[in-house]
Amino acid sequence: MRKLSVAHMQGCSCVIVLGITLMTVAVEAENAIPTDCKPQLLVLIVSDVRQEAKRDVIRQSWQAWTKKFEEKFGRDVSATVKYYFVVGRLKKSIPASCTAEAREHNDTVMTETNDYDYEVYTSKVLFGLKWALEHCQFDIVLKVTDLDFVNFHQLVERWLPRVKSNRDLYTGFLVNSAIPSRDEDSAWFISAEHYPKDVYPAYTDRAYALSRSMAERVEQSMTGDIEKVYYDDVAIAIALEKQKVIPSSDDAFTRGVKGLGKCSASVLLDVGPQEMDAHSKAMLQSADGKIC
């Protein structure tokens, strides 16, 4: 991928990549690029810029968990885990001012990718990863979406100790032998031009965890052709396949509210706002963080 350079505009710090802009919005420009982002685990939550309500649900549940955890166990977890939302824009132009939401929370990485255009979704995620590599000294990065529920209790207390020493970590909910859809009416359509093979490599569905060294290998392996594959989970797998890396399956990641391991899962994929709220309340009330 391409080198990021830093510029300043309208009181915000912007990271510009050949016309693509990454911006962490804050009240003061000097606070826009984090100076204390050194967590063991960095969570990047990819969100449509229009979904403020979903981001607020996540903030309320996850931030509430942090406070509750500290009260219950007397241990500060702020150095263990941090999170940022990665959002796009609705217009090509760079906004003249920062949004009130991002200014208030100081937790948003904004790209100039158009959230109306799903074909640039992989670019949006990749710039989030690039931003993280440049501005955070993390051990592991976890990419999720605003439709995924992260059980921070299970994640920090059970999952992270198990994987934190794995420098080659690339894991999630594994999908094998998936066939690209050539049906132009399908939401999952991909042309033979963008991906000519008949079967996708093994990939991790929606969410995935990467060690820092593995995230760096993604950056090194990514090409413009792969970036055109607009499913980021598949694109990551294609890039790492070039280095003979395949993902591992981890039962800490499970799909939907009917997943067999949902009670103690660290990441639940594809969860609606009501379920996310219910799971968050259960997590906060449970002594061991289980949600059922």
Secondary structure as UniProt FT lines:
FT   STRAND          5..9
FT   TURN            10..11
FT   STRAND          12..17
FT   TURN            18..19
FT   STRAND          20..24
FT   HELIX           29..31
FT   STRAND          41..46
FT   TURN            49..50
FT   HELIX           52..73
FT   TURN            78..80
FT   STRAND          81..89
FT   HELIX           100..105
FT   STRAND          108..114
FT   TURN            115..116
FT   HELIX           118..120
FT   HELIX           121..135
FT   STRAND          140..145
FT   TURN            146..147
FT   STRAND          149..150
FT   HELIX           152..154
FT   HELIX           155..159
FT   HELIX           160..163
FT   TURN            164..165
FT   TURN            167..168
FT   STRAND          170..175
FT   TURN            184..185
FT   TURN            187..188
FT   TURN            192..194
FT   STRAND          203..211
FT   HELIX           212..221
FT   HELIX           224..227
FT   HELIX           232..241
FT   TURN            242..244
FT   STRAND          248..249
FT   TURN            251..252
FT   STRAND          253..255
FT   TURN            257..258
FT   TURN            260..261
FT   HELIX           262..264
FT   STRAND          267..269
FT   HELIX           273..285
//
